[in-house]
Amino acid sequence: MQNFSYYDYGTPIYGYNRGGQFYQLNQYGADLLRRAVDSGYEEGFRAGQADRQDSWQFDPENCDAFQDASYGYDGYYVDVAEYQNYFREGFRRGYEDGYYGRNQYGTYSNGRYSILGDVLNLILDLRRF
């Protein structure tokens, strides 16, 4: 019993469907998935911008950040595969905006690129219980 640790990360209050599976999350997990999409967007924007400036072809899936997709993951609340999936969703949109020099999916403010709230909600489609 001395080695037993109990962690209560909170009752699930969100649910979402992905790939025919239903998942439940607490507030921390929902925040982590939001961060995954937003971090993916920012990393993707910078990668797309760099590829355009270097006159490379449009290829978001060939970027190291896309392949790893764990930037910002802290190992709690959601499985790494879920985090990576949503990081890549953000990355694709950020890369496209950066490559084409536009802000269709996000915005730039205070030195960072962020995905738009409406786009974030469309990607995650979190439902509160």
QUIDATA-V453262 format. One record per residue. N is the residue number from 0. OMEGA is omega in radians with two decimals (999 if undefined). Layout:
n/omega
N/OMEGA
N/OMEGA
This chain:
n/omega
0/-3.11
1/-3.13
2/-3.10
3/3.06
4/3.12
5/3.10
6/3.07
7/-3.11
8/3.07
9/3.13
10/3.07
11/3.10
12/3.11
13/3.02
14/3.08
15/3.10
16/3.02
17/3.10
18/3.13
19/3.11
20/3.04
21/-3.13
22/3.06
23/-3.11
24/2.92
25/-3.10
26/-3.13
27/3.11
28/3.11
29/3.11
30/3.13
31/3.11
32/3.05
33/3.12
34/3.12
35/-3.13
36/-3.10
37/3.10
38/3.08
39/3.12
40/-3.11
41/3.12
42/3.12
43/3.13
44/-3.12
45/3.13
46/3.12
47/3.11
48/3.13
49/3.13
50/3.11
51/-3.12
52/3.12
53/-3.13
54/3.06
55/3.13
56/3.09
57/-3.09
58/-3.09
59/-3.07
60/3.12
61/-3.14
62/3.14
63/-3.12
64/3.10
65/-3.09
66/3.13
67/3.05
68/3.13
69/3.11
70/3.13
71/-3.13
72/-3.10
73/3.04
74/-3.13
75/2.91
76/3.09
77/3.10
78/-3.11
79/3.14
80/3.08
81/3.11
82/-3.11
83/3.11
84/-3.09
85/3.01
86/-3.12
87/3.08
88/3.08
89/-3.11
90/-3.13
91/-3.11
92/3.10
93/3.13
94/3.14
95/3.11
96/-3.13
97/-3.12
98/-3.11
99/3.06
100/-3.11
101/3.11
102/-3.14
103/-3.05
104/-3.07
105/-3.09
106/3.10
107/-3.14
108/3.10
109/3.05
110/3.11
111/3.10
112/-3.12
113/3.09
114/3.12
115/-3.11
116/3.13
117/3.13
118/3.10
119/3.13
120/3.11
121/-3.13
122/-3.05
123/-3.11
124/3.11
125/3.09
126/3.10
127/3.12
128/999
